[in-house]
């Protein structure tokens, strides 16, 4: 009996690894096609030449691929991984499958920070150019996370209260953002709308490097707590009986989420549904074991955002749609499908 259980476990483990490898291959294919698409279609052979044999191409082609297209495609992968990973963490620690950086107000906080920067004109006053907008959006995201901390501490770290607090903050930030947009000049209002729609066009190697460093620092921190988070899925009481400090785990997780999400959103704008869709895809593929679930959430978040970047370029050749529109158009049906599936499962359960 024990040998059969061990065999089934190893078989299931191999299946998870296999599916993750397949996902990584799919991401690589989407990534290459994303680079090749643009105002002018470039063959994959030219893309590979620009990456590995730069001297074999003319200077104009090198600049287009290495300084424009490649950073944007890399940012789609990294930002998607950041949002998917953050969404997976939030759904686990709050025990809510609808939790994500977008639904809990972190994206709205980033939008408010960007709006403040644009309306006040601080970037021109401080002479730091485009980097103030990402900085302000990151600061406001971090402040939103602190407020969620405060909700948690005030109500004994109850996950339902933290979720409701995040939703309330989201409405508050959206109202303040609308107020700023209403009082802004037409040019400022246009800049706010462009930022809120989400775009990879502002990506460069600096933003890619910063996002990569944050991910490399944050992901290992949470993977090291995978066992504790898996135990938390069994219930708070069971987790505490195993010696896990649930409050400390939640605060640490939200701190990591705030940094990763804040950095990702600060460079690409408000992107919805990635932190919701990516974790659900990961859950279907690898289950709830956090050792596989968290990396898979990052992987599928990267696939979704990179795929959205590709779709935004091929809807109308020569035109790039704001990526936030694409993720919302594809994310909304997924959201409704999730609601209907929950309804059916509840109805099925009531008949037993």
C-alpha positions in Angstrom: 0.0 0.0 0.0 2.8 2.4 0.9 4.6 1.6 -2.3 1.5 2.3 -4.3 1.1 5.7 -2.6 4.7 6.5 -3.2 4.4 5.5 -6.8 1.3 7.6 -7.3 3.0 10.6 -5.7 6.1 10.3 -7.9 3.9 9.9 -11.0 1.9 13.0 -10.1 5.1 14.9 -9.4 6.5 14.0 -12.8 3.2 15.1 -14.4 3.5 18.5 -12.8 7.1 18.9 -13.9 6.1 17.9 -17.5 3.3 20.4 -17.6 5.4 23.2 -16.3 8.1 22.4 -18.9 5.4 22.5 -21.6 4.2 25.8 -20.3 7.8 27.2 -20.5 8.1 26.1 -24.1 4.8 27.8 -24.9 6.1 30.9 -23.3 9.3 30.8 -25.3 7.3 30.5 -28.6 5.0 33.3 -27.7 7.9 35.5 -26.6 9.7 35.0 -29.9 6.6 35.8 -31.9 5.9 38.8 -29.8 9.3 40.2 -30.7 8.8 39.5 -34.4 5.4 41.4 -34.5 5.2 45.1 -34.9 4.7 47.7 -37.6 6.9 45.5 -39.7 6.9 41.7 -39.4 10.4 40.4 -38.8 11.3 36.7 -39.4 12.3 34.6 -36.4 15.7 34.0 -38.0 16.4 37.8 -37.9 15.3 38.0 -34.2 17.7 35.2 -33.3 20.4 36.9 -35.3 19.8 40.2 -33.4 20.1 38.4 -30.1 23.0 36.1 -30.7 24.8 37.7 -33.7 24.4 41.4 -33.5 27.1 42.3 -36.0 25.4 40.3 -38.8 22.5 42.9 -39.0 22.5 46.6 -39.9 22.4 49.2 -37.1 18.7 50.2 -37.6 17.5 46.6 -37.3 19.6 46.1 -34.2 18.1 49.2 -32.5 14.6 48.2 -33.4 14.9 44.7 -32.0 17.4 45.2 -29.1 16.3 48.6 -27.8 12.5 48.6 -28.6 11.0 45.3 -29.2 13.1 43.1 -26.9 12.7 45.2 -23.7 8.9 45.4 -24.3 8.6 41.6 -24.7 10.9 40.9 -21.7 8.8 43.3 -19.6 5.6 41.5 -20.7 7.1 38.2 -19.4 8.5 39.7 -16.2 5.4 41.9 -15.3 3.1 39.0 -16.1 5.2 36.7 -13.9 5.1 39.3 -11.1 1.3 39.8 -11.2 0.6 36.1 -11.5 2.9 35.2 -8.7 1.4 38.0 -6.5 -2.1 36.9 -7.3 -1.2 33.3 -6.3 0.2 34.4 -3.0 -2.9 36.6 -2.2 -5.4 33.9 -3.1 -3.5 31.5 -0.7 -3.0 33.7 2.3 -6.4 35.2 2.1 -8.1 32.0 1.2 -10.1 33.7 -1.5 -9.9 32.7 -5.1 -11.0 36.2 -6.3 -8.1 37.9 -4.5 -5.5 39.6 -6.8 -3.6 42.9 -6.8 -6.3 44.3 -9.0 -9.3 43.4 -6.9 -7.7 44.4 -3.6 -6.9 47.9 -4.6 -3.1 47.8 -5.3 -3.6 48.6 -9.0 -5.9 51.5 -8.1 -3.4 52.8 -5.7 -0.7 52.7 -8.4 -3.1 54.6 -10.7 -3.6 57.2 -8.0 0.1 57.7 -7.5 0.7 58.1 -11.3 -2.2 60.6 -11.5 -0.7 62.6 -8.6 2.6 62.7 -10.4 1.1 63.7 -13.7 -1.3 66.4 -12.4 1.1 68.1 -10.0 3.9 68.1 -12.6 6.5 67.0 -10.1 8.5 65.2 -12.9 9.3 68.5 -14.6 9.9 70.3 -11.3 12.3 67.7 -9.9 13.9 67.2 -13.3 13.9 63.4 -13.1 11.8 62.8 -16.2 9.7 59.7 -16.7 10.9 57.9 -13.6 8.9 59.9 -11.1 5.6 58.4 -12.4 6.8 54.8 -11.7 8.2 55.9 -8.4 5.0 57.6 -7.2 2.9 54.6 -8.3 5.1 52.3 -6.4 5.0 54.5 -3.3 1.2 54.6 -3.4 1.0 50.8 -3.9 3.2 50.3 -0.9 1.0 52.7 1.2 -2.1 50.7 0.1 -0.5 47.5 1.4 0.3 49.2 4.7 -3.4 50.2 5.0 -4.4 46.5 4.4 -1.9 45.6 7.1 -3.7 48.0 9.4 -7.0 46.4 8.6 -5.5 43.0 9.4 -4.1 44.1 12.7 -7.3 45.9 13.7 -9.4 42.8 13.1 -7.0 40.0 14.2 -5.7 39.4 10.6 -9.0 38.0 9.5 -8.7 37.3 5.7 -12.3 38.3 4.9 -11.8 41.7 6.6 -8.6 42.3 4.7 -10.3 41.5 1.4 -13.2 43.8 2.2 -10.7 46.5 3.3 -8.8 46.1 0.0 -12.0 46.4 -2.0 -13.0 49.5 -0.1 -9.6 51.1 -0.7 -10.0 50.3 -4.4 -13.2 52.4 -4.6 -11.6 55.2 -2.6 -8.5 55.3 -4.8 -10.6 55.2 -8.0 -12.7 58.2 -6.7 -9.6 60.2 -5.9 -8.1 59.3 -9.2 -11.3 60.5 -11.0 -11.2 63.7 -9.0 -7.6 64.4 -10.1 -8.5 63.6 -13.7 -11.5 65.9 -13.6 -9.4 68.8 -12.4 -6.5 68.1 -14.7 -5.7 69.9 -18.0 -6.7 68.1 -21.2 -3.1 67.1 -21.8 -2.7 65.8 -18.3 -6.0 63.9 -18.5 -4.9 62.3 -21.7 -1.6 61.2 -20.1 -3.5 59.7 -17.1 -5.9 57.8 -19.4 -2.9 56.5 -21.4 -1.2 55.3 -18.3 -4.3 53.7 -16.9 -4.9 51.7 -20.1 -1.6 49.9 -19.5 1.2 49.8 -22.0 4.5 48.2 -22.6 5.7 51.1 -24.7 7.5 52.7 -21.7 9.6 49.7 -21.1 13.4 49.9 -21.4 16.3 47.9 -20.2 16.4 49.9 -16.9 12.8 48.9 -16.0 13.4 45.3 -17.2 16.5 45.1 -14.9 14.7 46.5 -11.9 11.7 44.2 -12.3 14.0 41.2 -12.8 16.0 42.0 -9.7 12.8 42.4 -7.6 11.5 39.0 -8.8 14.8 37.3 -8.2 14.7 38.6 -4.6 11.0 38.1 -3.9 10.3 34.7 -5.4 12.8 32.7 -3.4 11.5 34.3 -0.2 8.0 33.0 -0.8 9.1 29.6 -2.2 11.0 29.1 1.1 7.6 29.4 2.8 5.8 27.1 0.4 5.3 24.4 3.1 3.7 26.9 5.5 1.4 28.2 2.8 0.4 24.7 1.8 -0.5 24.0 5.4 -2.5 27.3 5.5 -4.7 25.9 2.7 -5.8 23.2 5.2 -7.2 25.9 7.5 -5.8 28.4 10.0 -6.4 26.2 13.0 -4.6 23.3 11.4 -1.7 25.6 10.3 -1.4 27.0 13.8 -1.4 23.5 15.3 1.6 22.7 13.2 3.5 25.7 14.8 3.0 28.2 11.9 2.6 31.8 12.8 -0.2 32.7 10.5 -0.2 36.4 11.1 3.5 36.7 10.5 3.2 34.6 7.3 0.4 36.9 6.0 2.3 40.1 6.8 5.4 38.8 5.1 3.5 37.7 2.1 1.7 41.0 1.7 5.0 42.8 2.0 6.5 40.8 -0.8 3.4 41.2 -2.9 3.4 45.0 -2.4 7.0 45.3 -3.6 6.6 43.0 -6.6 3.3 44.3 -7.7 4.3 47.9 -7.1 7.4 47.6 -9.3 5.6 45.8 -12.1 2.6 48.1 -12.3 4.7 51.2 -11.9 6.4 50.5 -15.3 3.5 49.3 -17.4 0.4 50.9 -15.8 -2.8 49.3 -14.6 -3.2 45.7 -15.9 -6.2 43.8 -14.8 -7.0 40.1 -14.5 -3.4 38.7 -14.8 -3.2 38.1 -11.0 -6.6 36.4 -11.2 -6.3 34.3 -14.4 -2.7 33.1 -13.9 -3.2 31.5 -10.5 -6.4 29.8 -11.6 -4.7 28.3 -14.6 -1.8 27.1 -12.3 -4.3 25.6 -9.9 -5.9 23.6 -12.7 -2.5 22.3 -13.9 -0.5 21.6 -10.8 -3.0 21.7 -7.9 -2.7 23.5 -4.5 0.8 22.3 -3.5 2.5 25.7 -3.2 5.9 24.3 -4.3 4.5 24.0 -7.7 1.5 26.4 -7.5 3.5 29.6 -6.9 6.1 29.1 -9.7 3.2 27.9 -12.0 1.2 31.1 -11.2 4.2 33.2 -12.3 4.6 31.1 -15.4 1.0 31.3 -16.5 0.9 35.0 -15.6 3.8 35.5 -18.0 2.1 33.5 -20.7 -1.1 35.4 -20.4 0.5 38.9 -20.5 3.0 37.9 -23.2 0.1 36.5 -25.2 -1.9 39.7 -24.7 1.1 41.7 -25.9 1.1 39.5 -29.1 -2.6 39.8 -29.6 -2.4 43.7 -29.2 -0.1 43.8 -32.2 -2.0 41.5 -34.6 -5.6 42.8 -34.2 -4.9 45.6 -36.6 -1.5 45.2 -38.3 0.7 48.3 -37.7 -1.3 49.4 -34.7 -0.6 48.4 -31.1 -3.6 48.4 -28.7 -3.1 49.2 -25.1 -2.5 45.9 -23.4 -4.8 46.7 -20.5 -7.7 46.6 -22.9 -6.7 43.2 -24.2 -6.3 41.6 -20.8 -9.7 43.0 -19.7 -11.5 41.8 -22.8 -10.1 38.2 -22.3 -10.2 38.3 -18.5 -13.9 39.3 -18.2 -15.2 36.1 -19.8 -12.9 34.1 -17.6 -14.2 35.9 -14.6 -17.9 35.1 -15.6 -17.0 31.5 -16.3 -15.5 31.2 -12.8 -18.7 32.7 -11.3 -20.9 30.3 -13.2 -18.7 27.3 -12.3 -18.9 28.3 -8.6 -22.7 28.6 -8.9 -23.0 25.2 -10.5 -20.8 23.6 -7.8 -22.8 25.2 -5.1 -26.1 24.0 -6.6 -24.7 20.5 -7.0 -23.6 20.5 -3.4 -27.0 21.6 -2.2 -28.7 18.6 -3.9 -26.6 16.0 -2.0 
